[in-house]
Amino acid sequence: MSFLSFIQNSSVKYATLSMQKSLYNELNIDILTNDFQKIPNPDKKYMLYAHIPFCHTFCPYCSFHKYAYDEEAAKKYFASLRLEMTAMKDAGYDFGSMYVGGGTTLINEDELIKTLEHAKNLFNIKDISAETDPNHIAAENLTRFKGLIDRLSIGVQSFNDDILKKVARYDKFGSSKQLYEKLSAAIGILPVTSLDLIFNFPFQTKELLLNDITIAKSLDPEQITFYPLMKSNLTKDKIAASLGVSNNDFEREFYELICAEFKEYCPNNAWSFSKNSLSLKDEYVSSNHEYVGVGSGAFSFLDGELVINAFNLDDYSERINAKASATIAKCKFKYKERLKYLFLTELFDGKIDVDKFNAACGANLKIALFKEILLLKLTNAIKINGNFIELTEFGRYIFVILMKEFYIGMDTVRAVFRDEAKLKKSKKLRVMAS
């Protein structure tokens, strides 16, 4: 092993531990007893995130906030969601972009259409991204969203029938051949279709990964995203039970293979690729320093604070219908940790304009994060070109690791807020790794 390889392998371990330390040391969450109102800063731009917490079936690797679908509960929820959007308008917010996540966002098309139309009537929204599973992409249904959804992300995960069976998706969404037929009919209806796949399943081989890449490319969608398998404390046991446990980890090797196979594509960020350069990203946190979350369990990031909505559906709806804030907790990050978060999420897209970053954050990035930037430079993870900090090929992998750990950390937050008994007894929570 060369000295550079040794240093790079060490930096991968350091990046993982550093992100874990930042999350678990800084996430001291205050449980709110008073009504907390989100108030916009007129000098800032915001994105709107809306959460749809319903699925027909649950996948073992998914830890997102969700409930089993019930039509009446969903109708009640969507009505509350529209009321909360109106409250954000009354508070003075405006949004240029909207991201709808879940759950399964297209699970009730009529209610979602009403909600998206409501958002567009309230705000100056120019583009909307949404997620869905392969059961909600029938051509006649997607046509209804023309003019509403600009980018649709479809969770395919794999085109291998054995993997689909092990993660309980084969019976739910169909075989690889059936998925291909569904996707072929769906791609092209909306302006941008993104296929989402997962790599580094236990016992996944290079040949299986290459087959997934080949099939995804042959469908010719506007975007293709490959996420590393994320094992949080909420999912690791379920993943082990369904997929088994492998002593081998090919994450970096597989990631480098993916990058090599997508060299002719435009990178949206460290794990997403487009046929052509696109402004619509698959990770809203990387494109937006500030965002407002509406809906059950939605997160907002405002003025250096993580702001958390009520998770329980009844609690959420009661608060909204009483014209009270849906916010139940918040966590204020220290100045340096906030800069590290913004540095991570923005550089995940590939590069940072240092002057623009400093102006937006009121910071001197190269001084405030001198040690972090120096380490990234020494390990050949970044290059500095004038006013720009850019990721190298190795740096892209480092930032995949960092973003993966960030999302695993958010899973830990969700786990805490699902423990309602603990919440009722607490005024402050310390989120700890377990």
N, C-alpha and C positions, 0 to 999 in steps of 0.2 A: 504494500500500500504506500503510495506517495505521501509526502508531507502534506501537500495540499488536500489530498483525499482525507487524510486523518483530521486535518483542521475542519474540513467541510462536514465530515461525519460528526465531529464534536459540536459544531455549530448547530446542526439539526437537533441534537439532544438539548443544547442550551436554549434554542428557540422554543422548544416544547416546554421546558421547565420555566422559562421566563414568562411565557404567556400564562401558564398555570398560576405562577406566583402573583402576577399582576391581577388576575381575576380573583383569586381566592384571598389575597391580602386586601384588595380594594373594595370588594363587594360587601360592604357593611350597609345593609338595607334598612332604612327607617320605615316602619309600618305607620301609616298616617291615621290620625284620629280626627283631623280637621279636613274640611273640603279643600282640595288642592286644585286650583284652576290653571290650565295651560294658557299662557299669555304669549302672543307672538312678539318678536322683536322686529320692528319695521325695516331694519337694516339687513335682515337675514332672509334667505330663501329656504323653503321647507318642502319636503315631499310628504305625501299622505300614504300611510300604510293601513290597509284594512284586513282584518283577520276573519276568516270563515272557518270555524272550528268543528267541522262535521266531516265524517267519512263513513262510507258503508262498511268498510272492513279496514283492519289495522295491519300494517306491515311491521315485521319484527325489528327492523333497523330504524324505524321512525320514532322520534321522541317529541314531535311537535304537539302543541296543545290541541286536543281534539276530543270530540264526543261521537258516539254512535249516532248516525243520522236518524232524526225523527222529524217528519214534515211539519207538524204543528210547532214543535220547538224551534225549527229553522225559520218559519214565518215570523214568529215572535222575535227571534234574534235579529233577523234582517230589518224589521221595523225599528228595533232599538238602535241598530247600527246607523240607520238613516237619521235618526234623532240625534245621535252623537255627532254625526257630520254637520248637522245644522247648528249644533252648539259650537263647533269649531268655527263655523262661519260667523256666528254671532260674537265670538271672542275676538274676531279680527283676522283670522288666518285666511291665506289664499295658497293654492298649490298649483304648480305647473305640471307635476307628475304624480301618478298614483300607482301603487303596487298592491295587488290583491293576493294574499297568501293563505295557506291553510295547513291542515285540512284539505278538502277538495273544493276548490272555489266554485266550480261549475255544477255543484251537486244539486242546486235548485236554480235552474236557468231563469225562470220568470222573476224570482226575487232578486237574483244578481243583476239582471237587466234593469230592474227598477232602481236598484242601488247605484249602479254605474251612471245611469241617466241622472239620478239625483245629484251625484257628485259633480257631474259635468255642468249641471244647472247652477250649482252653488259656487263652483270654483273655475278658474281659468286653466283647466287641465288640458294639456296638449297631448299627453300619451299615457296609456294605461297598460301595465303588464299584469298577467294573471298566470296561475299555475293550475294544472289539472292532471287527472290520471287518464289512461287510455280508454276508459269506459264512457267518457264524456266528450268524444271528439267526432261524433257522427256529423257528416257534412251538412245535413239539414239543420242541425243544432248550431254548429259553429257559424253558419251564415247569419244567424240572428244577431251575432256579436260584431258584424261588420260596422265600422264607425265607432265602436265602443272599445274593443280590445285591440291594441296595436301589436302586442307581443304575447304569445301564448307559449308557456313552458310546459312540456308534456313529460311526466315522470315515467320513462321507459325502464330504466335501471339496467336491464340486460336483454340481449336477444338469445341467450342460451336457455333452452327449455329446462335443463337440470337446475340451474340457478333459480329460474322463475318458480319452479316447483318448491325448492327449498325455502324461498322467502314468501311462500304462500301467495304468489301473484299469478301463477299459471291458470288456476281455476277461476280467479277473479277477472283477469284481463285478457286471457287467451295465450295461445302458443306463440312462439316467435313468428311463425308464418301468419297467424291471425293479426298479430301486432303490426307486421309489415303492411298488410292489406289495409288495416284501419288508418295507419299513418300516411300511407300513399294517398288515400282519399282526402285526408285532412290538410296536408301540407299545401300551402298556396291560397287557402281561403282567407286567412288573415295576413296582414302585412309581414309579420315575422313569426315563424314557428321555431321553437328551440326544443331539441331533444335532450333530455337529461338522463345520463347514464352514470353508473357507479363502477369504480375500479378498486382492485385489491380485496375482493371477496376472498375468504379463506378457501384455499385450494383452486383459486382461479389461475389458469395458466396463461402464458404469453399468447398461445394460439387462440384461446377463448377471447382474450382481450382484442386481439387483431380482428377476429371475426365480428365482434361488436362494432369496432371502428369501421370496418368495411361495409357492414349493413347500414350503419348510420349515415355514412357518406353517400351510399347508393340512393338513399331516400332524398338527398339533396335539400335538406332544410336550410333555413337562413343561419341558424346557430346550432352548435352542438356543444354540450357541456359534460365534462367528466369529473364527478366529485369523488374524492377518496372516501372509502367506507369509514363512517364516523362511529366510534364505539364509546358512548357515554355510559355513566353509571346507570342510566335508565334503560339502555339497550343491550349492553354487553352480554348479559345472561341469555336474552332472547336470541341474539345473534349466534351465540355458541350453541344453543339448543337447536336452532334451525339449520345452521351452516357448518357447525363443527368448529374446532379450534386447530389452527395450523401453527407449526413452529417456525414457519418461514414467512417473512414479510418482504414482499416485492414492491412496496409502495413507490419508492424512488425509481426503481428500474421501470416499473409500469408507467409512471408519470413521464419519464424521459422518452419512452416509446410513444406515448400519446403525443407529446410535443413534436417528435420527429414525423409522425404520421399527419400532423396538421400544419406542417411548415408553410403550405401554400395558402392557409387560411389567415385571417386577421385575428390576433388575440384580443378578446374583449377584456380579459383579465387573466389571472394565472391559471384558471381552469376552464375557461370558456373560449370558443372559437367561432368566428363568423366567416361566411363566404366573402362578404364585403364589409368594409368598416361601417359599424353601426353605433348610434348613440344610445340605443336601448340595451342596458346591461342586465345580467342575470342576478347581480348582487346589489341591491339598492343601498346597502350600508357603505359601499365603496364609492358610490356616485353622489352621495348626499351626506354632508356633515350633520345636518339637522333634519329630523323627520318626526312626524306626529303619528302615533299609532292609535287607531280606533278599533273597538271590538274587544271581546273577551280575551284576556291574556296578552293583549297587544303591548309592545314596548315602544316607547318614544325615547329619542335622544335629544335633549334640549339644554342648551347652555351648560354643557358638561355634566348633565345629570341623566341617569337612566330612570325613566318614569314608567311605572308598571300599572296596567289596568287590572281590574278585578277579573279573576279567572272563572269563578263559579258563574254559570249562565244566569241563574236566578238573581244572584247578587248584582251582576252586571246590569241586567234589565231593570231591576228595581231602582238602581241608582240613576240610570238614564231617564226612566219615566218620571222620577221625582225631580228631574232637572238638576241633579247633583253630579259632581264629577265622578267619572268611572275610575279615577286613580286611587289605588290603595297603598302604594309604596313608592319610594324613590331612593336612589343612591347617587350621591355626589362624588364624582371622581376628583382626586387631587389633580393639580394643574399638570404635572408631568405625566401622570397616567392618562389623562385626557389627550395630551399631545401624542402619546404612544398609540392610543386607539385610533386617532385621526390619521397618523402616519401609516399605521398598518393598513387601514381600510382604503386609504387613497393610493398608496403605493402598490396595493394588490392589483390595481388596474394597469400597472406597468411603469408609470413614472409620475413624478411630482414636480410641478413648477414651484420652486422654493419661494420666490417672491410672492406668488399668489397665495401659497399656503400661509406664509407669514402674515400677509395682510388679512386673510380670513380669520386667522387664529390669534392675532395679536402676539406673535411669538417670533423668536429667532431660532429657527429649527436647528441649524447646525451647531448652535451653542447649547440649546436646551436638551438635545438628544445626541450630544457629541459622542458619548461612549457607544451608543447603539449604532450610530452611523459609521463610526470607526471600525467596529467589529464586522459590520456588513461589508465594508470595503476591504478589510483584511482577508475575509473569507471569499472574496470575489463574488459576493452576492449582489452588489450594486456597482454602478459606474457613475461618475459625476461628470456631466457634460455641461459646462457653463453653469447656467441657472437651473439645470434639471438633474434630478436624481433618478436613475433608471435601473430597472432590474436586469440582471444577467440571466442566462438560462438556469444557472444554479439558484439564483435569487428567486426565480419564479417558484421553484420547489420549496424553498424556505418559507415563502409567503403562503403557499398552499398549506404547509404545516401550521403556520401561525393562524390562518383563518380557520382551519379545522379545529384547532384548540379553542379559538374564540367561540365557535358555535357549540362545541362541547360544554364550554363554560356556561353558555346561555341555557343549555339543557339542565344544568345543575340548578340554575335559578328557577326554571319551570318546576323542577322536582320539589323544591322548597315550597312553592306556592300551591302545589296540589295537596299539601298537608294542611288542611283547613284547621284542624284542632290546634296544631302548633302555631298557626298564624294568629288565632284568636287570643293566645296567651302571650304573644310577643309584641314588644314595641320596637325592637331592633333585631335584625337577623344577620348572622355572619354566615356567609356562604362558604362552605369548606369542601375541599376535595375529600372523597372517601374511596 
